[in-house]
Amino acid sequence: MPRIMFRRVPAVDVLLGIAGLFCAGISWMLVFTVPGEQRLAYVSVALLSTGVALLVFVRRIWVVPAFLGTYLLFAGIAVTAAMSSFYLSVQPILLFAPVSLMAVTEFARSWWWGPIGFLLGVAGSLGSPAIRADNFQWSVGTHIVVLTVAYLFAGHGRTIRSAHERELEAARMTERNRIAAELHDVLGHTLTVVRAQATAGLHIAERRHESTAGTLRTVAEVSKAALGDVRHLVGLLRDGHSDTASADTITDLRDTLVRARNAGVVVIDDLPPDETLSAWQQRWPTAARLAVLRVVREAVTNVIKHGGGEATVTVTVREDSGSCIVVVDNDGHVPRSLQRGNGLTGLQERMSSVGGTFDVAVTSSGVCLRAELPVPE
């Protein structure tokens, strides 16, 4: 057996395979204890029993081929017993028929292999060498009962395994959706600012009476940050990591406001001092820090999209009794109706994932966004 395959064999199957080889060894011992005219039949049974034992090792690696091979070998034993002119003793290797049935019922990709294996097992019981023993009806009946118990037990195991696999797949999809929302949040903010800055630089270049160095520098910085975020998030999607930590830090809040000012929005900064932000960065979990940063970025991005140069936005972030409260109040643009797009829906999902609340409402002068989430004191 190749070494790489041996590593994949579960410990239970290794023990069962050794037990099967022991049973095959008993068959080989019988070869040397029977008269010469009976020896050929016992050699045939011993060879077939050895094949059954070897297939036990791979019953969960090559599920269907191992099952079919096992049942064919058992059929060979039955044919040998039927064609023999004398009674062959009942071989202990027959105990591995339900073991093979359990493997194909629980681990085969298609569920219908279980019922097929059960029916073949019941049919094979009628041709078992045990029928030539005295009181064979009891032996066959017991064999069928054992097969039934094995089939039901393995079917229950398959149900539990399938439910567990569905839970894992749902968890993976949730994580992928969360990372996709993260990607939207990052690109939605940074690329909107890039577009605004590029447009401003174009207008300046056309007028030719103002330097474009500052505008283009902002475009370069924002583009560089966006590329870093994209590499990080795409790496998470490709590798399947469950950690959604970003390279962003909560101290980037002030940089977000600076970018909004560079895009022409009037920003009132009501953030705590940099020392406090640094302390939050050390003390708060990554999910909480990232949620606060994304809320502010999405809100400011919406102001840049819809408010333009006439908007005034006040950004407040404070800590109060184990909670972080974020308020982004936009004055200057009152929408007729508030439709929650992917951005706001993503924020709602993100806040729910960290145990927080999120609300956005139209005010008399604009839009007010408020989020609150628990943080360690």
Secondary structure, DSSP 4 states (H G I P E B T S, - for coil): --HHHHHHS-HHHHHHHHHHHHHHHHHHHHHTTS-HHHHHHHHHHHHHHHHHHHHHTTTTTSHHHHHHHHHHHHHHHHHHHHH-SSPPPPPGGGGGHHHHHHHHHHH-SSTTHHHHHHHHHHHHHTTSGGGGSTTHHHHHHHHHHHHHHHHHHHHHHHHHHHHHHHHHHHHHHHHHHHHHHHHHHHHHHHHHHHHHHHHHHHHHHHHTSS--HHHHHHHHHHHHHHHHHHHHHHHHHHHT-S----S--GGGHHHHHHHHHHTT-EEEEEPPPHHHHHHHHHHS-HHHHHHHHHHHHHHHHHHHHHTGGG-EEEEEEEEETTEEEEEEEEES---SS----HHHHHHHHHHHHTT-EEEEEE-SSEEEEEEEEE---
